[in-house]
Amino acid sequence: MQISSTPVTFPDVPFPALVEDQPTAQQIHAAMKSAILSLALPPGTRVSEAETGARFGASRTPVREAMTWLRDEGLIVTLASRGNFVTALSEEGIRSAHFIREALELAAVNRICELGLSPEDDARLSVAITAQRNAISFNDAAAFHAADDAFHAALAGATGLPRVRTLVVREKTALDRLRALRMNDMDHLRELEDEHKRILNCLRKGRADRAQRVMQRHLSRVLDAMEKLKASHGAYFE
């Protein structure tokens, strides 16, 4: 992993206050990960343990634990004598994550069609699509993407194979920052919602071939956009 060519100082991100009934390290990790994936902490940001601890009002032990998890996820890198930095977007990492995610989700829709979509899974997918539609009506891109995550998690869950869901969520991490660069393109979000509706309709009818074609097109959008985003946000890429 590399950092972007122009390291930046830790911006004033409004992190949520810590609560007593949840492990501190998990809360710090979740807040930092969310900030990195949304680009509130852009590539190249230096994130020292001391400053992170001060922002959260936490000791170094849970901060170090959170940093270890972020490092394992490829979201930060530690450079000798320099500290921790948010990693730059990697084209190779994005293409690899897309390859794995495509294989998983194409296999997932095929399995769901073979097993039959249960009423419970149908309801979960429908709720996610409704949430996306509502988010579009309010121009709420953040809510849309939360519903997008819920749709794909529900889809993976409908396979009945828990590890599939874990792997899909993990591979999406490498793609989410690229997605964040298109967050406010509402026409793009409408296209995604429409594809989700088409995928669900295919699953209801057991049409694995059509579901896979729509899913493949749906997932390819991230690669279609990458070259344009590299041109407009070159500092974010390796």
C-alpha positions as CSV (number, residue, x, y, z in Angstrom):
1,M,0.0,0.0,0.0
2,Q,1.1,3.6,-0.7
3,I,0.0,7.0,0.4
4,S,-1.0,9.7,-2.1
5,S,1.7,12.1,-3.2
6,T,0.6,15.0,-1.1
7,P,0.1,14.0,2.6
8,V,-2.4,16.2,4.5
9,T,-3.0,17.0,8.1
10,F,-5.8,15.5,10.1
11,P,-8.9,17.4,9.2
12,D,-11.5,18.5,11.8
13,V,-13.9,15.5,11.4
14,P,-17.0,15.6,13.7
15,F,-16.6,12.1,15.1
16,P,-19.4,10.7,17.3
17,A,-18.9,10.7,21.0
18,L,-17.9,7.4,22.6
19,V,-20.5,5.5,24.6
20,E,-19.8,3.4,27.7
21,D,-21.7,0.3,26.8
22,Q,-19.6,-0.6,23.7
23,P,-15.9,-1.5,23.4
24,T,-13.9,1.7,22.8
25,A,-11.6,0.2,20.2
26,Q,-14.6,-0.9,18.1
27,Q,-16.2,2.5,18.3
28,I,-13.0,4.2,17.2
29,H,-12.5,1.7,14.4
30,A,-16.0,2.2,13.1
31,A,-15.8,6.0,13.2
32,M,-12.4,6.1,11.5
33,K,-13.4,3.6,8.9
34,S,-16.5,5.5,8.0
35,A,-14.6,8.7,7.7
36,I,-12.0,7.1,5.5
37,L,-14.6,5.4,3.2
38,S,-16.6,8.7,2.9
39,L,-13.3,10.6,2.1
40,A,-13.8,12.8,5.1
41,L,-10.3,11.5,5.9
42,P,-8.9,11.7,2.3
43,P,-6.0,9.6,1.0
44,G,-2.6,10.9,2.4
45,T,-4.1,12.1,5.7
46,R,-1.6,11.6,8.6
47,V,-3.5,9.9,11.5
48,S,-1.3,9.8,14.6
49,E,-2.3,7.7,17.6
50,A,-1.9,10.7,19.9
51,E,-4.1,13.0,17.9
52,T,-6.7,10.3,17.3
53,G,-6.8,9.6,21.0
54,A,-7.3,13.3,21.7
55,R,-10.1,13.5,19.2
56,F,-12.0,10.6,20.9
57,G,-10.9,11.3,24.4
58,A,-9.4,7.7,24.5
59,S,-6.2,6.2,25.7
60,R,-3.6,4.8,23.3
61,T,-4.4,1.1,23.9
62,P,-7.8,1.1,22.1
63,V,-6.5,3.6,19.5
64,R,-3.7,1.2,18.6
65,E,-6.1,-1.7,18.4
66,A,-8.4,0.3,16.0
67,M,-5.3,1.3,13.9
68,T,-4.3,-2.4,13.6
69,W,-7.8,-3.3,12.2
70,L,-7.7,-0.4,9.8
71,R,-4.2,-1.4,8.7
72,D,-5.4,-5.0,8.2
73,E,-8.2,-3.7,6.0
74,G,-5.7,-1.8,3.8
75,L,-7.1,1.6,4.8
76,I,-4.0,3.0,6.5
77,V,-0.3,2.3,6.2
78,T,2.4,2.8,8.7
79,L,5.7,4.3,7.4
80,A,8.8,4.0,9.5
81,S,9.7,7.3,11.3
82,R,6.7,9.0,9.7
83,G,3.6,7.5,11.2
84,N,0.2,6.3,10.0
85,F,-1.4,7.5,6.8
86,V,-4.6,6.9,5.0
87,T,-3.8,4.9,1.9
88,A,-4.3,6.1,-1.7
89,L,-6.8,4.4,-3.9
90,S,-5.2,1.5,-5.8
91,E,-6.3,0.6,-9.3
92,E,-5.0,-2.9,-8.8
93,G,-6.8,-3.2,-5.5
94,I,-10.1,-1.9,-7.0
95,R,-9.9,-4.3,-10.0
96,S,-9.0,-7.2,-7.7
97,A,-11.9,-6.4,-5.4
98,H,-14.3,-6.1,-8.3
99,F,-13.2,-9.4,-9.7
100,I,-13.8,-11.2,-6.4
101,R,-17.1,-9.4,-5.7
102,E,-18.4,-10.2,-9.2
103,A,-17.6,-13.9,-8.9
104,L,-19.3,-14.0,-5.5
105,E,-22.5,-12.0,-6.5
106,L,-23.0,-13.8,-9.8
107,A,-22.8,-17.1,-8.0
108,A,-25.1,-15.7,-5.3
109,V,-27.9,-14.9,-7.7
110,N,-27.6,-18.2,-9.3
111,R,-27.8,-20.0,-6.0
112,I,-30.8,-18.0,-4.9
113,C,-32.6,-18.8,-8.1
114,E,-31.8,-22.5,-7.6
115,L,-33.0,-22.5,-4.0
116,G,-35.9,-20.1,-4.5
117,L,-36.2,-16.6,-2.9
118,S,-37.7,-16.9,0.5
119,P,-40.4,-14.4,1.6
120,E,-38.1,-13.1,4.4
121,D,-35.2,-12.4,2.0
122,D,-37.6,-10.9,-0.6
123,A,-38.8,-8.5,2.2
124,R,-35.3,-7.5,3.1
125,L,-34.4,-6.8,-0.5
126,S,-37.6,-4.8,-1.0
127,V,-37.0,-2.7,2.1
128,A,-33.6,-1.8,0.9
129,I,-34.9,-0.7,-2.5
130,T,-37.7,1.3,-0.9
131,A,-35.1,3.0,1.3
132,Q,-33.1,3.8,-1.8
133,R,-36.1,5.3,-3.6
134,N,-36.9,7.5,-0.5
135,A,-33.2,8.6,-0.3
136,I,-33.3,9.7,-4.0
137,S,-36.5,11.7,-3.4
138,F,-34.8,13.6,-0.6
139,N,-31.4,13.9,-2.5
140,D,-29.8,12.0,0.4
141,A,-26.9,10.2,-1.2
142,A,-25.5,9.0,2.2
143,A,-28.8,7.3,3.0
144,F,-28.9,5.8,-0.5
145,H,-25.5,4.2,-0.1
146,A,-26.5,2.8,3.3
147,A,-29.5,1.2,1.6
148,D,-27.2,0.0,-1.2
149,D,-25.0,-1.8,1.4
150,A,-28.2,-3.3,2.9
151,F,-29.3,-4.6,-0.5
152,H,-26.1,-6.4,-1.3
153,A,-25.7,-7.7,2.3
154,A,-29.3,-9.1,2.1
155,L,-28.6,-10.6,-1.3
156,A,-25.5,-12.4,0.0
157,G,-27.4,-13.4,3.1
158,A,-30.1,-15.0,0.9
159,T,-27.6,-17.6,-0.2
160,G,-27.8,-19.2,3.2
161,L,-24.0,-19.2,3.4
162,P,-22.9,-16.7,6.1
163,R,-19.3,-16.5,4.9
164,V,-20.5,-15.2,1.5
165,R,-22.0,-12.2,3.2
166,T,-18.7,-11.6,5.1
167,L,-16.6,-11.8,2.0
168,V,-18.9,-9.5,0.0
169,V,-18.8,-6.8,2.7
170,R,-15.0,-7.2,2.9
171,E,-14.4,-6.7,-0.8
172,K,-16.8,-3.8,-1.0
173,T,-14.4,-1.9,1.3
174,A,-11.9,-1.5,-1.5
175,L,-14.6,0.0,-3.7
176,D,-16.5,2.2,-1.4
177,R,-14.1,5.2,-1.6
178,L,-14.4,5.1,-5.4
179,R,-18.2,5.1,-4.9
180,A,-18.0,8.1,-2.6
181,L,-16.5,10.2,-5.4
182,R,-19.8,9.8,-7.3
183,M,-22.0,10.2,-4.3
184,N,-23.9,13.2,-5.5
185,D,-24.6,12.0,-9.0
186,M,-28.4,11.4,-8.6
187,D,-28.9,10.1,-12.1
188,H,-26.3,7.4,-11.4
189,L,-28.1,6.5,-8.2
190,R,-31.4,6.2,-10.0
191,E,-29.8,3.8,-12.5
192,L,-28.5,1.7,-9.5
193,E,-31.9,1.6,-7.9
194,D,-33.5,0.5,-11.2
195,E,-31.0,-2.3,-11.6
196,H,-31.7,-3.5,-8.0
197,K,-35.4,-3.7,-8.9
198,R,-34.6,-5.7,-12.0
199,I,-32.4,-8.1,-10.1
200,L,-35.1,-8.6,-7.5
201,N,-37.7,-9.3,-10.2
202,C,-35.4,-11.9,-11.8
203,L,-34.8,-13.6,-8.5
204,R,-38.6,-13.8,-7.9
205,K,-39.0,-15.5,-11.3
206,G,-36.0,-17.7,-10.9
207,R,-34.3,-16.3,-14.0
208,A,-30.7,-16.8,-13.1
209,D,-29.4,-16.0,-16.5
210,R,-31.1,-12.6,-16.6
211,A,-30.2,-11.8,-13.0
212,Q,-26.6,-12.5,-13.7
213,R,-26.6,-10.2,-16.8
214,V,-28.1,-7.4,-14.8
215,M,-25.8,-8.0,-11.9
216,Q,-22.7,-8.0,-14.1
217,R,-23.7,-4.7,-15.7
218,H,-24.5,-3.3,-12.3
219,L,-21.1,-4.2,-10.8
220,S,-19.2,-3.1,-13.8
221,R,-20.2,0.6,-13.3
222,V,-17.5,1.1,-10.8
223,L,-14.8,0.2,-13.4
224,D,-16.5,2.2,-16.1
225,A,-16.2,5.3,-13.9
226,M,-12.6,4.7,-12.6
227,E,-10.7,6.4,-15.5
228,K,-12.8,9.5,-15.3
229,L,-12.4,9.7,-11.6
230,K,-8.7,9.2,-11.8
231,A,-8.5,12.2,-14.2
232,S,-10.6,14.4,-11.9
233,H,-9.2,13.2,-8.6
234,G,-5.7,12.1,-9.5
235,A,-4.3,13.1,-6.1
236,Y,-6.4,10.3,-4.4
237,F,-4.8,7.6,-6.5
238,E,-1.5,5.8,-6.3
